[in-house]
Amino acid sequence: MPNLLEQLKQHSTVVADTGDLEAIRRFAPQDATTNPSLILKAVKSGQYDALLEEILHAARDHNGSLEEAIDEACDRLVVAMGGLILDHVPGRVSTEVNARLSFDTEGSIAKARRLVALYEEAGIGRDRILIKLASTWEGIRAAEVLEREGIECNLTLIFNFAQARACAEAGAFLISPFVGRILDWYRKADPDTSYAPEEEPGVQSVQAIYHYFRRLAYPTVVMGASFRNSGEILALTGCDRLTISPALLEELASREGTVTPVLEDTGERDTRPSPLTEAAFRWQLNEDAMATEKLAEGIRGFEADQLKLEALLRDRLAGGKA
């Protein structure tokens, strides 16, 4: 009998949530996605020291200040890592715009264009990459512009239905609604309540988003993300895509059982409402304490790891030891 992972792949596109090339080779996902935390972990592993030295050499030759050289090195590093990952997946890699630009529409657009230009310099076309942006109002507006330019986007850190809806209305190629981080919030708020996987608030959030998108015929891809256990993943079987950590990929690959689709397009269609206004978006997000807190926490977390990565590069560029 095929293992759970093999069966899951028959119903949902599996994406590796890692920068670990060995894990990507082993589990053969269609796509892969990265973020500053995963890039930092990969760099610290020592597996990419030769690549890092090559990038630092190029950054040292960059005309500008030390801080500009660090920014250049960061951009080249994430693109180089993306290129390595693309050697091992047939589909796409998601590359993240700096979290500190989450509330800067023009800054996000400029950074996205720079990353795309670096990929193109490396001979990698736009059809192989997704630009990853936080699902703030400003990030969604940046995606709207980029999508019109043929730069397809992955809108991440989605905890709230209004975020997902606004992304679809902006024409985003793909969204990453989170599951496990939502569960984290509810467990902290009420430690005595336990949930079966299909009853988890994060699972139900992704299910609601999926059905809404299909019913209103939005082409935006729904990719469940941030899983804490394999039960959550199986409860979303049939979702367009699922981005899964190596540990959970391993668990699914080692287990037998029967996987049946949970999410399916029923074919029912409704008329789309008028797009959310900025005021309505901000109010609906504000009224959702979980989403407000987890979005802010997620942005701060990615920025914290971005700063650690920059500190490592600064030390190397200044001639010290990382």
ZARODO-398163 format. One record per residue (C-alpha): z, y, x. Coordinates in Angstrom, 3 decimals. Layout:
BEGIN
{z = Z; y = Y; x = X} $
...
//
This chain:
BEGIN
{z = 0.000; y = 0.000; x = 0.000} $
{z = -0.799; y = 3.513; x = 1.309} $
{z = 2.298; y = 5.475; x = 2.320} $
{z = 3.465; y = 8.509; x = 0.360} $
{z = 1.705; y = 10.974; x = 2.654} $
{z = -1.622; y = 9.200; x = 2.344} $
{z = -1.301; y = 9.172; x = -1.434} $
{z = -0.194; y = 12.799; x = -1.550} $
{z = -3.356; y = 13.806; x = 0.310} $
{z = -5.394; y = 12.365; x = -2.555} $
{z = -3.971; y = 14.980; x = -4.933} $
{z = -3.079; y = 18.026; x = -2.783} $
{z = -4.426; y = 19.466; x = 0.450} $
{z = -1.736; y = 18.951; x = 3.114} $
{z = -1.104; y = 21.787; x = 5.568} $
{z = 1.081; y = 21.442; x = 8.665} $
{z = 3.851; y = 24.037; x = 8.846} $
{z = 4.117; y = 23.949; x = 12.641} $
{z = 2.631; y = 25.017; x = 15.938} $
{z = 3.371; y = 21.588; x = 17.454} $
{z = -0.023; y = 20.167; x = 18.460} $
{z = 1.308; y = 16.628; x = 18.803} $
{z = 2.576; y = 16.687; x = 15.212} $
{z = -0.736; y = 18.113; x = 14.032} $
{z = -2.666; y = 15.383; x = 15.830} $
{z = -0.399; y = 12.713; x = 14.398} $
{z = -0.427; y = 13.707; x = 10.748} $
{z = -4.022; y = 14.992; x = 10.537} $
{z = -3.527; y = 17.868; x = 8.069} $
{z = -6.444; y = 19.868; x = 6.694} $
{z = -4.976; y = 23.235; x = 7.741} $
{z = -2.013; y = 24.598; x = 9.677} $
{z = 0.119; y = 27.683; x = 9.248} $
{z = 2.254; y = 29.564; x = 11.751} $
{z = 4.776; y = 32.399; x = 11.730} $
{z = 6.739; y = 34.248; x = 14.452} $
{z = 9.546; y = 31.674; x = 14.312} $
{z = 7.155; y = 28.778; x = 14.906} $
{z = 5.279; y = 30.638; x = 17.671} $
{z = 8.569; y = 31.436; x = 19.426} $
{z = 9.665; y = 27.797; x = 19.196} $
{z = 6.333; y = 26.638; x = 20.612} $
{z = 6.482; y = 29.088; x = 23.530} $
{z = 10.073; y = 28.125; x = 24.361} $
{z = 9.104; y = 24.448; x = 24.441} $
{z = 7.341; y = 24.981; x = 27.778} $
{z = 4.211; y = 23.189; x = 26.571} $
{z = 2.181; y = 26.374; x = 26.714} $
{z = 3.295; y = 27.907; x = 30.016} $
{z = -0.201; y = 27.857; x = 31.512} $
{z = -1.649; y = 29.533; x = 28.445} $
{z = 1.148; y = 32.102; x = 28.442} $
{z = 0.545; y = 33.016; x = 32.090} $
{z = -3.148; y = 33.503; x = 31.400} $
{z = -2.353; y = 35.825; x = 28.488} $
{z = 0.210; y = 37.773; x = 30.516} $
{z = -2.331; y = 38.228; x = 33.303} $
{z = -4.783; y = 39.734; x = 30.810} $
{z = -2.043; y = 41.927; x = 29.335} $
{z = -1.103; y = 43.281; x = 32.780} $
{z = -4.685; y = 44.476; x = 33.169} $
{z = -4.498; y = 46.262; x = 29.802} $
{z = -4.570; y = 50.044; x = 30.176} $
{z = -1.435; y = 51.467; x = 28.628} $
{z = 2.339; y = 51.351; x = 28.650} $
{z = 4.535; y = 48.282; x = 28.987} $
{z = 5.142; y = 48.286; x = 25.232} $
{z = 1.399; y = 48.416; x = 24.574} $
{z = 0.909; y = 45.532; x = 26.996} $
{z = 3.558; y = 43.534; x = 25.105} $
{z = 1.812; y = 44.206; x = 21.801} $
{z = -1.498; y = 43.139; x = 23.335} $
{z = 0.091; y = 39.974; x = 24.738} $
{z = 1.620; y = 39.112; x = 21.346} $
{z = -1.723; y = 39.484; x = 19.599} $
{z = -3.521; y = 37.413; x = 22.208} $
{z = -0.801; y = 34.765; x = 22.128} $
{z = -0.903; y = 34.177; x = 18.366} $
{z = -4.698; y = 34.058; x = 18.450} $
{z = -4.716; y = 31.657; x = 21.418} $
{z = -2.212; y = 29.416; x = 19.643} $
{z = -4.330; y = 29.592; x = 16.517} $
{z = -7.371; y = 28.575; x = 18.544} $
{z = -5.565; y = 25.550; x = 19.980} $
{z = -4.470; y = 24.497; x = 16.520} $
{z = -8.034; y = 24.823; x = 15.213} $
{z = -9.127; y = 22.281; x = 17.814} $
{z = -7.045; y = 19.752; x = 15.871} $
{z = -7.589; y = 20.635; x = 12.207} $
{z = -10.875; y = 20.722; x = 10.296} $
{z = -9.866; y = 23.663; x = 8.147} $
{z = -8.031; y = 26.917; x = 8.799} $
{z = -5.037; y = 28.350; x = 10.553} $
{z = -2.870; y = 31.126; x = 9.096} $
{z = -1.942; y = 33.882; x = 11.554} $
{z = 0.786; y = 36.324; x = 10.630} $
{z = 0.770; y = 40.115; x = 10.812} $
{z = 3.979; y = 41.535; x = 12.349} $
{z = 6.796; y = 41.536; x = 9.794} $
{z = 7.682; y = 45.120; x = 10.753} $
{z = 4.419; y = 46.168; x = 9.108} $
{z = 5.450; y = 44.685; x = 5.756} $
{z = 5.811; y = 48.147; x = 4.202} $
{z = 2.871; y = 49.736; x = 6.029} $
{z = -0.441; y = 49.115; x = 4.276} $
{z = -2.646; y = 50.874; x = 6.818} $
{z = -0.759; y = 49.371; x = 9.762} $
{z = -1.175; y = 45.883; x = 8.277} $
{z = -4.895; y = 46.409; x = 7.777} $
{z = -5.338; y = 47.635; x = 11.360} $
{z = -3.370; y = 44.706; x = 12.792} $
{z = -5.315; y = 42.197; x = 10.678} $
{z = -8.627; y = 43.636; x = 11.881} $
{z = -7.423; y = 43.411; x = 15.474} $
{z = -6.445; y = 39.753; x = 15.102} $
{z = -9.780; y = 38.924; x = 13.488} $
{z = -11.613; y = 40.733; x = 16.311} $
{z = -9.728; y = 38.669; x = 18.903} $
{z = -10.590; y = 35.464; x = 17.082} $
{z = -14.232; y = 36.491; x = 16.950} $
{z = -14.172; y = 37.281; x = 20.691} $
{z = -13.006; y = 33.695; x = 21.172} $
{z = -15.928; y = 32.422; x = 19.098} $
{z = -13.838; y = 31.633; x = 16.019} $
{z = -15.271; y = 32.847; x = 12.728} $
{z = -13.466; y = 34.312; x = 9.750} $
{z = -14.053; y = 31.124; x = 7.797} $
{z = -11.502; y = 29.359; x = 10.040} $
{z = -8.603; y = 31.809; x = 9.689} $
{z = -6.293; y = 33.308; x = 7.101} $
{z = -4.370; y = 36.507; x = 7.755} $
{z = -0.774; y = 36.072; x = 6.676} $
{z = 0.994; y = 39.033; x = 5.043} $
{z = 4.374; y = 39.468; x = 3.360} $
{z = 4.069; y = 39.820; x = -0.416} $
{z = 5.448; y = 43.328; x = -0.630} $
{z = 3.523; y = 45.878; x = -2.706} $
{z = 2.158; y = 47.291; x = 0.553} $
{z = 1.207; y = 43.873; x = 1.896} $
{z = -0.622; y = 43.016; x = -1.320} $
{z = -2.557; y = 46.290; x = -1.181} $
{z = -3.536; y = 45.520; x = 2.420} $
{z = -4.792; y = 42.104; x = 1.331} $
{z = -6.854; y = 43.721; x = -1.421} $
{z = -8.703; y = 45.811; x = 1.183} $
{z = -9.081; y = 42.961; x = 3.660} $
{z = -10.445; y = 40.546; x = 1.051} $
{z = -13.198; y = 43.038; x = 0.227} $
{z = -14.101; y = 43.029; x = 3.931} $
{z = -14.411; y = 39.255; x = 4.001} $
{z = -11.034; y = 38.735; x = 5.702} $
{z = -9.242; y = 36.160; x = 3.576} $
{z = -5.471; y = 36.299; x = 3.324} $
{z = -2.398; y = 34.130; x = 2.867} $
{z = 0.311; y = 36.091; x = 1.031} $
{z = 3.686; y = 34.690; x = 2.009} $
{z = 7.394; y = 35.097; x = 1.196} $
{z = 6.790; y = 34.775; x = -2.545} $
{z = 9.979; y = 34.250; x = -4.537} $
{z = 9.105; y = 35.968; x = -7.793} $
{z = 6.422; y = 35.602; x = -10.471} $
{z = 5.490; y = 39.300; x = -10.279} $
{z = 4.655; y = 38.881; x = -6.581} $
{z = 2.375; y = 35.937; x = -7.334} $
{z = 0.691; y = 37.672; x = -10.246} $
{z = 0.049; y = 40.847; x = -8.226} $
{z = -1.502; y = 38.764; x = -5.426} $
{z = -3.917; y = 37.068; x = -7.827} $
{z = -4.833; y = 40.405; x = -9.386} $
{z = -5.557; y = 41.777; x = -5.892} $
{z = -7.939; y = 38.895; x = -5.196} $
{z = -5.846; y = 37.179; x = -2.519} $
{z = -7.413; y = 33.942; x = -1.279} $
{z = -4.087; y = 32.061; x = -1.078} $
{z = -0.395; y = 32.529; x = -1.811} $
{z = 2.624; y = 30.710; x = -0.377} $
{z = 5.398; y = 30.600; x = -3.006} $
{z = 8.626; y = 29.361; x = -1.428} $
{z = 10.702; y = 26.478; x = -2.759} $
{z = 13.583; y = 25.626; x = -0.433} $
{z = 14.742; y = 29.175; x = 0.208} $
{z = 15.050; y = 29.700; x = -3.548} $
{z = 17.219; y = 26.588; x = -3.747} $
{z = 19.321; y = 27.916; x = -0.854} $
{z = 20.126; y = 31.055; x = -2.841} $
{z = 21.129; y = 29.170; x = -5.984} $
{z = 23.254; y = 26.699; x = -4.045} $
{z = 25.098; y = 29.560; x = -2.382} $
{z = 25.565; y = 31.360; x = -5.701} $
{z = 26.789; y = 28.209; x = -7.474} $
{z = 27.801; y = 25.464; x = -5.006} $
{z = 29.003; y = 23.126; x = -7.771} $
{z = 25.595; y = 22.787; x = -9.443} $
{z = 23.267; y = 20.040; x = -8.266} $
{z = 19.579; y = 19.755; x = -9.078} $
{z = 17.140; y = 16.880; x = -9.308} $
{z = 13.967; y = 17.855; x = -7.391} $
{z = 11.967; y = 18.515; x = -10.559} $
{z = 14.776; y = 20.714; x = -11.887} $
{z = 15.079; y = 22.920; x = -8.799} $
{z = 14.430; y = 26.622; x = -9.492} $
{z = 11.937; y = 26.826; x = -6.613} $
{z = 9.943; y = 23.829; x = -7.850} $
{z = 9.835; y = 25.241; x = -11.364} $
{z = 8.739; y = 28.628; x = -9.995} $
{z = 5.735; y = 27.116; x = -8.223} $
{z = 4.861; y = 25.049; x = -11.290} $
{z = 4.890; y = 28.166; x = -13.486} $
{z = 2.701; y = 30.081; x = -11.017} $
{z = 0.222; y = 27.200; x = -10.760} $
{z = -0.162; y = 26.862; x = -14.531} $
{z = -0.502; y = 30.636; x = -15.001} $
{z = -3.239; y = 30.892; x = -12.357} $
{z = -5.190; y = 27.977; x = -13.803} $
{z = -4.800; y = 29.142; x = -17.401} $
{z = -6.088; y = 32.615; x = -16.543} $
{z = -8.779; y = 31.215; x = -14.214} $
{z = -7.589; y = 33.039; x = -11.107} $
{z = -9.285; y = 31.462; x = -8.056} $
{z = -6.283; y = 32.207; x = -5.814} $
{z = -5.070; y = 29.038; x = -4.104} $
{z = -1.417; y = 28.082; x = -4.692} $
{z = 0.253; y = 26.553; x = -1.620} $
{z = 3.848; y = 25.461; x = -2.084} $
{z = 5.964; y = 26.197; x = 1.007} $
{z = 9.493; y = 26.061; x = 2.430} $
{z = 10.590; y = 22.560; x = 1.459} $
{z = 14.087; y = 21.192; x = 1.960} $
{z = 13.391; y = 17.595; x = 0.931} $
{z = 10.506; y = 15.282; x = 0.120} $
{z = 11.486; y = 15.167; x = -3.552} $
{z = 10.464; y = 18.812; x = -3.906} $
{z = 7.081; y = 18.015; x = -2.399} $
{z = 6.441; y = 15.058; x = -4.685} $
{z = 7.513; y = 17.151; x = -7.694} $
{z = 4.593; y = 19.470; x = -6.856} $
{z = 1.966; y = 16.760; x = -6.341} $
{z = -1.339; y = 18.177; x = -7.521} $
{z = -0.585; y = 21.719; x = -6.348} $
{z = -3.657; y = 23.093; x = -4.572} $
{z = -2.020; y = 22.912; x = -1.147} $
{z = 1.387; y = 22.042; x = 0.262} $
{z = 2.530; y = 23.237; x = 3.693} $
{z = 4.999; y = 20.730; x = 5.133} $
{z = 7.166; y = 20.580; x = 8.258} $
{z = 6.727; y = 17.730; x = 10.780} $
{z = 10.084; y = 16.194; x = 9.804} $
{z = 9.074; y = 15.883; x = 6.160} $
{z = 5.557; y = 14.740; x = 7.070} $
{z = 7.230; y = 11.985; x = 9.100} $
{z = 9.436; y = 11.014; x = 6.177} $
{z = 6.507; y = 10.840; x = 3.750} $
{z = 4.409; y = 8.853; x = 6.227} $
{z = 7.178; y = 6.296; x = 6.698} $
{z = 7.865; y = 5.670; x = 3.001} $
{z = 6.078; y = 3.524; x = 0.464} $
{z = 5.943; y = 4.092; x = -3.254} $
{z = 3.664; y = 5.468; x = -5.916} $
{z = 2.616; y = 9.118; x = -6.010} $
{z = 1.317; y = 10.474; x = -9.291} $
{z = 0.029; y = 14.012; x = -9.931} $
{z = 2.470; y = 16.355; x = -11.617} $
{z = 0.344; y = 19.511; x = -11.669} $
{z = -3.090; y = 19.359; x = -13.286} $
{z = -5.486; y = 21.915; x = -14.730} $
{z = -5.421; y = 21.289; x = -18.479} $
{z = -8.594; y = 23.301; x = -19.027} $
{z = -6.842; y = 25.728; x = -21.379} $
{z = -7.791; y = 29.367; x = -20.789} $
{z = -6.257; y = 32.708; x = -21.834} $
{z = -7.358; y = 36.316; x = -21.511} $
{z = -6.037; y = 38.096; x = -18.426} $
{z = -3.617; y = 40.985; x = -19.041} $
{z = -3.996; y = 44.404; x = -17.470} $
{z = -2.966; y = 44.381; x = -13.799} $
{z = 0.643; y = 45.094; x = -12.907} $
{z = 1.337; y = 48.698; x = -11.984} $
{z = 3.328; y = 49.508; x = -8.884} $
{z = 6.245; y = 50.626; x = -11.063} $
{z = 6.219; y = 47.376; x = -13.059} $
{z = 5.965; y = 45.281; x = -9.899} $
{z = 8.873; y = 47.038; x = -8.218} $
{z = 11.015; y = 46.900; x = -11.360} $
{z = 10.445; y = 43.183; x = -11.939} $
{z = 11.251; y = 42.447; x = -8.304} $
{z = 14.324; y = 44.679; x = -8.455} $
{z = 15.601; y = 42.841; x = -11.533} $
{z = 15.421; y = 39.514; x = -9.677} $
{z = 18.395; y = 39.476; x = -7.307} $
{z = 17.335; y = 36.198; x = -5.687} $
{z = 13.808; y = 37.376; x = -4.933} $
{z = 14.931; y = 40.782; x = -3.711} $
{z = 17.463; y = 39.278; x = -1.319} $
{z = 15.282; y = 36.423; x = -0.046} $
{z = 12.232; y = 38.648; x = 0.516} $
{z = 14.297; y = 41.088; x = 2.577} $
{z = 15.990; y = 38.237; x = 4.433} $
{z = 12.649; y = 36.584; x = 5.192} $
{z = 11.144; y = 39.771; x = 6.597} $
{z = 14.228; y = 40.406; x = 8.739} $
{z = 14.196; y = 36.826; x = 9.983} $
{z = 10.564; y = 36.919; x = 11.077} $
{z = 11.118; y = 40.291; x = 12.725} $
{z = 14.167; y = 38.958; x = 14.592} $
{z = 12.062; y = 36.161; x = 16.084} $
{z = 9.222; y = 38.576; x = 16.806} $
{z = 11.671; y = 40.712; x = 18.799} $
{z = 12.842; y = 37.623; x = 20.733} $
{z = 9.236; y = 36.773; x = 21.554} $
{z = 8.585; y = 40.338; x = 22.687} $
{z = 11.721; y = 40.273; x = 24.847} $
{z = 10.489; y = 37.089; x = 26.520} $
{z = 7.087; y = 38.657; x = 27.176} $
{z = 8.649; y = 41.912; x = 28.382} $
{z = 10.719; y = 40.025; x = 30.924} $
{z = 7.692; y = 38.104; x = 32.170} $
{z = 5.532; y = 41.225; x = 32.344} $
{z = 8.213; y = 43.088; x = 34.239} $
{z = 8.320; y = 40.276; x = 36.781} $
{z = 11.584; y = 38.654; x = 35.726} $
{z = 12.328; y = 35.119; x = 34.622} $
{z = 12.122; y = 34.257; x = 30.930} $
//
